[in-house]
Amino acid sequence: MGPAVEPVVATRMIQTDTDKAKELLDPEFMARLERLEIVSRKIFMGKMRGERRSKRRGESVEFADYRNYVVGDDLRFLDWNIYARLDRLFLKLFLEEEDLHVTVLIDTSKSMDWGSPNKLLYAKRIAAALAYIGLSNYDRVSLYTYANGIERELAGVRGKRLMSKVVQFLTGVEGDGVSNLGAACKQYAVRHPQPGVLLVLSDFLEKGGFEQGLRYLLGRNLDLYVVQILSQEELAPQLAGDLQLQDVEDDDVAEVTVSQALLNRYRQTLKAYCESLKEFCTRRGVAYLFTSTEVGFDQLVLSYLRQRGLLR
């Protein structure tokens, strides 16, 4: 009886993992993602050789050029055919490969667990798609969640076979706590000095502002992408009358009379805030992208992120 039970349990586990994966990425969409790759506007040095060509010269299998031999060079790379013809020693040079660090920082504060479609689920789907693209191209992928500082992490995974770890990590993420972008970005910048591509997925509804947090990231050699995610309920709230509104993160309460004039002022204020975030990013060479959850996340990945130059 004992041995007969084990295959049944294993099958159930596989089905559960598959269901979790489908919540984030369906198989047809994953097949389309495999044709993409994450690109960087800069050349980065990894700690180990990866699958990307570097402008440096190294010892990979792909030939690049020759140079004159000097004492101390590795004799294994001498071209003896040229020596036989010219009676001169030349060293063969090869393209060195390097890995690309791809990191996604996800806001998991209470304000992200809001809207229909849900903002946090939307962000997790974007993160899953980018992770799958990175792992398919053997990039080094890391995921971090933050509310009042960095809370969970999955760091430095490589290879498509580890996508199950990404799925497990993301499906375990829930929205809770008060957002503190400044604390999270400071922690990340101190703990992870290596360069790479970094995406921040958030609504950026920060009472303390977004400037200080992003400045911490600007101090690193990063290709930085800021994706602001808002729900349709936030963009065009359907409210009226005398209401008591409560902040989902810090429980602040405000009693308001919602009129058309107040709604117009709210929309103008929200638009100005989003424009200030966009201007802050643009002036500092940070790629900014605004999206509503009404936009399909697959469209965001396949179209908008390609237009921004992150994917090709």
Order of alpha helices (4+ residues) and beta strands (2+ residues): alpha-alpha-beta-alpha-beta-beta-alpha-beta-beta-alpha-alpha-beta-alpha-beta-alpha-beta-beta-alpha-beta
